């Protein structure tokens, strides 16, 4: 029996690079999975591949009405939401603050912060009614440092940290755990494809070579940590930040053999 047998898991951005990996991971562990996002065709295709324990729903995470409709639909289909993965996110085109348009800033906060706030607010009553649950907000290593040219994204991910800790305090006595997961550079379309035409993709200008684990992460590696965080194996963890970055935040590592030669 899987760790999530019979439980209902809602993943926002569920048909994207990391989202689809998370959906498949939960489904393999016995969960009823809800693929929530704006790409309805991709969501329906993924649900069709997975079968009757998968449901595709249209969701603009920045819409209160969409959230209310989705939670009602999910409860009618599968029952209370047990796990929410606030995975949907957008990256901004690379630009210094002086050349960043207000609408770019607002879009980053609308999806990356407001979307997670609305998600927590919408599912909390469902989880409470089901006896508890767990929420993971997907943040980023950019939530721990400043990153030139990515002010909207970095600032929005810093905000996710405060939102996560506050929600954990408010919901803990309702048996609802809330944590954040902070991936480094993961091999997904967000990294491998340009944010806007004419700009290089992040993968084209980022090199993992200086770091302790000199490669990009695979989505499945993020999924495995996520499955742990939302399982009973992590039942004492709430309000915490889990970094998965191959040592990126540590800075450059020693060259092979350098430690023994010193």
ZAVOMAR-904232 format. One record per residue (C-alpha): x negated, y, z; residue in one letter. Coordinates in steps of 0.5 Angstrom, whole numbers, plus 500, padded with zeros to 3 digits. Example, Ala and Ser with C-alpha at 12.3 -4.5 7.8 and 13.67 -1.06 7.14 Angstrom:
REM ZAVOMAR-904232
475491516A
473498514S
REM end
This chain:
REM ZAVOMAR-904232
500500500X
497507498X
496512503X
502517500X
507511499X
514514499X
512521500X
513527496X
507531493X
508538489X
502540485X
502547482X
498548476X
500540476X
498539468X
492543468X
484540469X
484540476X
492539477X
493533473X
487530476X
490531483X
497529480X
494522478X
490521484X
497522489X
501518484X
496512484X
496512492X
504511492X
507518492X
512521488X
509527484X
512533482X
508537476X
510544477X
507549472X
509554466X
506549461X
513545460X
510541455X
504538458X
508537465X
513533461X
508529457X
504527464X
511525467X
512521462X
506517462X
507516470X
514514470X
520515475X
515517481X
513523477X
518529476X
516535471X
519542473X
518549471X
515554476X
512561475X
508561482X
509569483X
517568482X
521567489X
527565485X
523559481X
520557488X
527556491X
530553485X
524548485X
524546492X
532545491X
531540485X
525536488X
529535495X
535533491X
531528486X
526525492X
527528498X
523533503X
516535500X
511532505X
505535501X
504542497X
497543493X
497550492X
493549486X
495554480X
490560479X
487564474X
480567473X
479574470X
475576464X
468578466X
467586467X
465590473X
470594477X
469600473X
472597467X
477592470X
484594468X
489594474X
493589471X
488584471X
487585478X
494585479X
495578476X
489575480X
493577486X
500575483X
498568482X
492566486X
495570493X
502571492X
503564489X
501561495X
504565500X
511564496X
509556496X
508556503X
514560505X
519556500X
516549502X
516550510X
523549511X
523542507X
517540511X
520542518X
526538516X
522532514X
518532520X
512535518X
507536512X
501538510X
499544505X
492545502X
491552498X
485551493X
480557494X
473557491X
466558493X
467565491X
471566497X
465566501X
460571497X
461577493X
460575485X
459581480X
464582474X
469577478X
472582483X
479580482X
478573483X
473573488X
477578492X
484574491X
480568494X
478571500X
485573501X
487566501X
482564507X
486569511X
493566509X
491559510X
489561517X
495565519X
499559516X
496554520X
497558527X
505559525X
506552523X
502547527X
507546532X
512544527X
507538525X
505542519X
497542517X
494548513X
487548510X
483551504X
479547499X
473551496X
470548490X
464550487X
463550479X
468544476X
468542469X
475544467X
478548462X
477554467X
470554466X
469550460X
473555455X
472563455X
477567459X
478571453X
476571446X
469573445X
467572452X
462566453X
465561458X
462560465X
459554463X
455557458X
452562463X
452558469X
446553470X
447548476X
439547475X
437550482X
441547487X
441541491X
446537486X
444540479X
450539476X
458541475X
463537479X
468533476X
476534478X
476527481X
471529486X
475535488X
481530488X
478525493X
477530498X
484533497X
487526498X
483525505X
485532507X
492531506X
492524509X
493521516X
485521516X
485528517X
490529522X
486533527X
484538521X
488545520X
486552519X
479549516X
475551510X
472545506X
467547501X
465542495X
460545491X
453541491X
449546495X
451552491X
452556497X
446554500X
442557495X
436554491X
433547493X
426545493X
423542487X
423534487X
417532491X
416539494X
418537501X
413531502X
407535498X
408541503X
REM end
